[in-house]
Amino acid sequence: MSKNLQGKRVLVAVGEFSEGMETYYMVYRLMEEGIKPVIAAAEVKRLQLVVHDFDPQYSNYIEMTGYCIQTEVAYRDVNPAEYDGLIIPGGRGPEEIRQYKEVRKIVGYFFDHNLPLGAMCHGPQVITASRSVKGRKMTAYGGIRADLELAGAVYIDEPTVIDDKLVTSRGWPDLPDFMPKFLRVLGGA
């Protein structure tokens, strides 16, 4: 554990059908570093996650029912100033949560205050719905590359892209690259 990470609090923004491996991997890595992950969703409840995988017979990913996760706080009750970082797993959850004005305000707070903000897979959709990303270097699941470019981002097809305090990644296969980099940004390195 890094001493400069212990005791920090990171908001984990999920929605119905967020990607399970991304969500749980992020949560457990935060816990391993002595960081308190706080799971946020539209409502405090047991939330269904999904598993995305790739099957060569299909041109896109497949989706299966995954684990559930208990959320701890509703977006309407989040005070972003109480958190040191924000992380947004992918899956279909970002498609849902970007619609909530409370989520856009939370993301905007982290973006505007240049605080650690991580997003994976489809997670950058929440960022582009919240703030302008013109000129920002980002990556995401390849299927939303055009969305990022149309929003003005410079798309870089790498496992993880760091642009100041913004850390983005393509998807769950890149978790071992993404989390150490997000943790370094969170720790101020």
C-alpha positions as a Markdown table, in Angstrom:
| # | Residue | x | y | z |
|---|---|---|---|---|
| 1 | Met | 0.0 | 0.0 | 0.0 |
| 2 | Ser | 1.1 | 3.5 | -0.8 |
| 3 | Lys | 1.0 | 5.8 | 2.2 |
| 4 | Asn | -0.2 | 8.7 | 0.0 |
| 5 | Leu | -3.3 | 6.7 | -1.0 |
| 6 | Gln | -4.4 | 5.4 | 2.3 |
| 7 | Gly | -7.6 | 7.0 | 3.6 |
| 8 | Lys | -8.6 | 8.6 | 0.3 |
| 9 | Arg | -12.1 | 8.2 | -1.0 |
| 10 | Val | -13.0 | 7.5 | -4.6 |
| 11 | Leu | -16.5 | 7.7 | -6.0 |
| 12 | Val | -17.3 | 4.7 | -8.3 |
| 13 | Ala | -20.1 | 5.8 | -10.7 |
| 14 | Val | -22.2 | 2.9 | -12.0 |
| 15 | Gly | -25.5 | 2.3 | -13.6 |
| 16 | Glu | -27.7 | -0.6 | -14.5 |
| 17 | Phe | -25.6 | -3.0 | -16.6 |
| 18 | Ser | -22.2 | -1.5 | -15.9 |
| 19 | Glu | -19.4 | -3.9 | -16.8 |
| 20 | Gly | -18.9 | -6.3 | -13.8 |
| 21 | Met | -15.2 | -7.1 | -14.2 |
| 22 | Glu | -14.3 | -3.5 | -14.6 |
| 23 | Thr | -16.4 | -2.4 | -11.6 |
| 24 | Tyr | -15.2 | -5.1 | -9.2 |
| 25 | Tyr | -11.5 | -5.0 | -10.3 |
| 26 | Met | -11.5 | -1.2 | -9.8 |
| 27 | Val | -13.2 | -1.5 | -6.4 |
| 28 | Tyr | -10.9 | -4.2 | -5.1 |
| 29 | Arg | -7.7 | -2.5 | -6.3 |
| 30 | Leu | -8.8 | 0.7 | -4.5 |
| 31 | Met | -9.5 | -1.3 | -1.3 |
| 32 | Glu | -6.1 | -3.0 | -1.6 |
| 33 | Glu | -4.4 | 0.4 | -1.5 |
| 34 | Gly | -6.4 | 1.5 | 1.6 |
| 35 | Ile | -8.7 | 3.7 | -0.4 |
| 36 | Lys | -12.4 | 3.8 | 0.4 |
| 37 | Pro | -14.4 | 3.1 | -2.8 |
| 38 | Val | -18.0 | 4.5 | -2.6 |
| 39 | Ile | -20.4 | 2.9 | -5.1 |
| 40 | Ala | -22.9 | 5.5 | -6.5 |
| 41 | Ala | -25.9 | 4.9 | -8.7 |
| 42 | Ala | -29.3 | 6.5 | -9.4 |
| 43 | Glu | -30.7 | 4.7 | -6.3 |
| 44 | Val | -29.2 | 2.9 | -3.3 |
| 45 | Lys | -30.0 | -0.7 | -4.2 |
| 46 | Arg | -28.6 | -4.0 | -5.4 |
| 47 | Leu | -27.5 | -3.2 | -9.0 |
| 48 | Gln | -27.2 | -5.7 | -11.8 |
| 49 | Leu | -23.8 | -5.8 | -13.6 |
| 50 | Val | -23.0 | -7.5 | -16.9 |
| 51 | Val | -20.1 | -9.4 | -18.4 |
| 52 | His | -18.8 | -8.4 | -21.8 |
| 53 | Asp | -16.7 | -10.7 | -23.8 |
| 54 | Phe | -15.6 | -11.3 | -27.4 |
| 55 | Asp | -16.6 | -14.3 | -29.5 |
| 56 | Pro | -15.0 | -14.5 | -33.0 |
| 57 | Gln | -18.3 | -15.5 | -34.6 |
| 58 | Tyr | -19.7 | -12.0 | -33.8 |
| 59 | Ser | -18.6 | -8.6 | -35.1 |
| 60 | Asn | -19.2 | -7.0 | -31.7 |
| 61 | Tyr | -18.9 | -8.0 | -28.0 |
| 62 | Ile | -21.4 | -10.2 | -26.4 |
| 63 | Glu | -23.2 | -9.5 | -23.1 |
| 64 | Met | -24.1 | -11.9 | -20.3 |
| 65 | Thr | -25.6 | -11.4 | -16.9 |
| 66 | Gly | -22.9 | -10.8 | -14.2 |
| 67 | Tyr | -22.6 | -10.3 | -10.5 |
| 68 | Cys | -24.7 | -7.7 | -8.7 |
| 69 | Ile | -23.2 | -4.9 | -6.5 |
| 70 | Gln | -24.7 | -3.0 | -3.6 |
| 71 | Thr | -24.7 | 0.7 | -4.2 |
| 72 | Glu | -24.0 | 3.0 | -1.2 |
| 73 | Val | -25.2 | 6.5 | -2.3 |
| 74 | Ala | -27.6 | 8.0 | -4.8 |
| 75 | Tyr | -26.2 | 10.6 | -7.2 |
| 76 | Arg | -28.6 | 13.2 | -5.8 |
| 77 | Asp | -26.9 | 12.8 | -2.4 |
| 78 | Val | -23.3 | 13.0 | -3.6 |
| 79 | Asn | -21.2 | 16.0 | -2.5 |
| 80 | Pro | -18.2 | 15.6 | -4.9 |
| 81 | Ala | -16.0 | 17.7 | -2.6 |
| 82 | Glu | -16.0 | 14.8 | -0.2 |
| 83 | Tyr | -14.1 | 12.6 | -2.7 |
| 84 | Asp | -10.5 | 12.5 | -3.9 |
| 85 | Gly | -11.2 | 10.9 | -7.2 |
| 86 | Leu | -13.9 | 9.6 | -9.5 |
| 87 | Ile | -13.9 | 6.5 | -11.6 |
| 88 | Ile | -16.4 | 5.4 | -14.2 |
| 89 | Pro | -16.4 | 1.7 | -15.3 |
| 90 | Gly | -17.8 | 0.9 | -18.8 |
| 91 | Gly | -20.5 | -1.4 | -20.0 |
| 92 | Arg | -24.0 | 0.0 | -20.7 |
| 93 | Gly | -24.1 | 1.8 | -17.3 |
| 94 | Pro | -22.5 | 5.0 | -18.8 |
| 95 | Glu | -25.3 | 5.2 | -21.4 |
| 96 | Glu | -27.7 | 5.4 | -18.5 |
| 97 | Ile | -25.9 | 7.6 | -16.1 |
| 98 | Arg | -24.9 | 10.3 | -18.5 |
| 99 | Gln | -28.6 | 11.2 | -18.7 |
| 100 | Tyr | -28.7 | 12.3 | -15.0 |
| 101 | Lys | -28.0 | 16.0 | -14.4 |
| 102 | Glu | -26.6 | 15.1 | -11.0 |
| 103 | Val | -24.0 | 12.8 | -12.6 |
| 104 | Arg | -23.0 | 15.5 | -15.1 |
| 105 | Lys | -22.6 | 18.0 | -12.2 |
| 106 | Ile | -20.4 | 15.4 | -10.4 |
| 107 | Val | -18.2 | 14.7 | -13.4 |
| 108 | Gly | -18.1 | 18.5 | -14.1 |
| 109 | Tyr | -16.8 | 19.1 | -10.6 |
| 110 | Phe | -13.9 | 16.7 | -11.0 |
| 111 | Phe | -13.1 | 18.0 | -14.5 |
| 112 | Asp | -13.3 | 21.7 | -13.6 |
| 113 | His | -11.2 | 21.2 | -10.4 |
| 114 | Asn | -8.6 | 19.1 | -12.2 |
| 115 | Leu | -9.1 | 16.2 | -9.8 |
| 116 | Pro | -8.4 | 12.5 | -10.7 |
| 117 | Leu | -11.0 | 11.3 | -13.1 |
| 118 | Gly | -10.8 | 7.8 | -14.6 |
| 119 | Ala | -13.1 | 6.3 | -17.2 |
| 120 | Met | -12.9 | 3.0 | -19.0 |
| 121 | Cys | -14.6 | 1.5 | -22.1 |
| 122 | His | -17.9 | 3.4 | -22.5 |
| 123 | Gly | -17.2 | 5.5 | -19.4 |
| 124 | Pro | -15.9 | 8.4 | -21.5 |
| 125 | Gln | -19.4 | 8.9 | -22.8 |
| 126 | Val | -20.3 | 10.3 | -19.4 |
| 127 | Ile | -17.4 | 12.8 | -19.6 |
| 128 | Thr | -18.3 | 14.0 | -23.1 |
| 129 | Ala | -21.9 | 14.5 | -21.9 |
| 130 | Ser | -20.7 | 16.6 | -19.0 |
| 131 | Arg | -17.9 | 18.8 | -20.3 |
| 132 | Ser | -16.1 | 19.8 | -23.5 |
| 133 | Val | -13.1 | 17.5 | -24.2 |
| 134 | Lys | -11.8 | 19.6 | -27.1 |
| 135 | Gly | -8.1 | 18.9 | -27.5 |
| 136 | Arg | -8.0 | 16.4 | -24.6 |
| 137 | Lys | -6.1 | 13.1 | -25.3 |
| 138 | Met | -8.4 | 10.2 | -24.6 |
| 139 | Thr | -9.1 | 6.6 | -25.4 |
| 140 | Ala | -12.1 | 4.3 | -25.0 |
| 141 | Tyr | -13.7 | 1.2 | -26.4 |
| 142 | Gly | -13.1 | 1.5 | -30.2 |
| 143 | Gly | -16.8 | 1.5 | -30.9 |
| 144 | Ile | -17.2 | 5.0 | -29.4 |
| 145 | Arg | -14.0 | 6.4 | -31.0 |
| 146 | Ala | -16.1 | 8.5 | -33.4 |
| 147 | Asp | -18.1 | 9.9 | -30.5 |
| 148 | Leu | -14.9 | 11.1 | -28.8 |
| 149 | Glu | -13.5 | 12.6 | -32.0 |
| 150 | Leu | -16.7 | 14.4 | -32.7 |
| 151 | Ala | -16.6 | 15.8 | -29.2 |
| 152 | Gly | -13.2 | 17.2 | -30.0 |
| 153 | Ala | -11.0 | 14.7 | -28.2 |
| 154 | Val | -7.7 | 13.4 | -29.7 |
| 155 | Tyr | -8.3 | 9.6 | -29.8 |
| 156 | Ile | -5.3 | 7.5 | -29.0 |
| 157 | Asp | -5.6 | 3.8 | -29.4 |
| 158 | Glu | -3.5 | 2.7 | -26.4 |
| 159 | Pro | -4.4 | 0.7 | -23.3 |
| 160 | Thr | -4.4 | 3.8 | -21.1 |
| 161 | Val | -4.1 | 7.5 | -21.9 |
| 162 | Ile | -3.3 | 10.1 | -19.2 |
| 163 | Asp | -4.1 | 13.8 | -20.0 |
| 164 | Asp | -3.2 | 15.7 | -16.8 |
| 165 | Lys | -5.7 | 14.2 | -14.2 |
| 166 | Leu | -7.9 | 12.5 | -16.8 |
| 167 | Val | -7.1 | 8.8 | -17.2 |
| 168 | Thr | -9.0 | 6.8 | -19.8 |
| 169 | Ser | -8.8 | 3.2 | -21.0 |
| 170 | Arg | -10.2 | 1.0 | -23.7 |
| 171 | Gly | -11.8 | -1.8 | -21.7 |
| 172 | Trp | -11.4 | -4.6 | -19.2 |
| 173 | Pro | -8.4 | -6.3 | -20.9 |
| 174 | Asp | -6.5 | -3.1 | -20.1 |
| 175 | Leu | -7.3 | -3.1 | -16.4 |
| 176 | Pro | -3.7 | -4.1 | -15.3 |
| 177 | Asp | -2.4 | -1.1 | -17.2 |
| 178 | Phe | -5.2 | 1.3 | -16.2 |
| 179 | Met | -5.4 | 0.9 | -12.5 |
| 180 | Pro | -1.7 | 1.4 | -11.6 |
| 181 | Lys | -1.8 | 4.6 | -13.7 |
| 182 | Phe | -5.0 | 5.8 | -12.2 |
| 183 | Leu | -3.6 | 5.1 | -8.7 |
| 184 | Arg | -0.4 | 7.1 | -9.5 |
| 185 | Val | -2.5 | 10.1 | -10.6 |
| 186 | Leu | -4.7 | 9.8 | -7.5 |
| 187 | Gly | -1.5 | 9.7 | -5.4 |
| 188 | Gly | -0.2 | 12.8 | -7.0 |
| 189 | Ala | 2.7 | 11.2 | -8.8 |
